[in-house]
């Protein structure tokens, strides 16, 4: 049986003839059963640090799969995505990579894929890939601000987000939500719509503290707090 023969049952008919009497012959048949190569798809795990940025969780799911005891490759098997628990977490059948699209919430997701032998397309196996997607690093940084006259009031900090970051990039009101946690003077407050810390007219001179929280919009429980000291 030559290499590359599809699985199946084949028949070879042969004849034997006596050399002394060449017309003295008989025939017989040989029934040959050719099996399909053993195919093994092995489960994988992968991680993407930040769902906000996305990325590649597994470079190639075939790296630990085998066909006939040898490493499986896109030259010998076909790849198909069977299912995913998040449409943002998918298999690239052209490369074998598991990709996480930017803007994917933190969590653990599963992609099920199938590999089939190209020589015998019905010779298949399936495996699953568990992908852990992390939340972006969020950092709220303390601020200080001043209003010259409490009698007149004013804005002590135009925007507390200026020195805060999400996934290493400047945090903005498009990516995070702002909440005032506490203040030591009800006249000194955070405006969550603009990020400004304002001092109402008629505020006695002194030093006050506003504590605020920033939370990632994509993952609302991914938060950090900071304080603003206002003189």
Buried (B, 14 or more C-beta within 10 A) or exposed (E): EEEEEEBEEEEEEEEEEEEEEEEEEEEEEEEEEEEBBEBBBBEBEBBBBBBBBBBBBBEBBBEBBBBEEEEBEBEBBEBBBEEBEBEBBBBBBEBBBBBBBEEBBBBEBBBBBBBBBEBBEEBBBBBBBBBBBBBBBBBBBEBEBEBEEBEEBBBBBEBBBEBBBBBEEEBBBEBBEBBBEEBBBEBBBBBBEBBBBBBBEEBEEEEBBBBBBBBBBBBEEBBBBBBBBBB
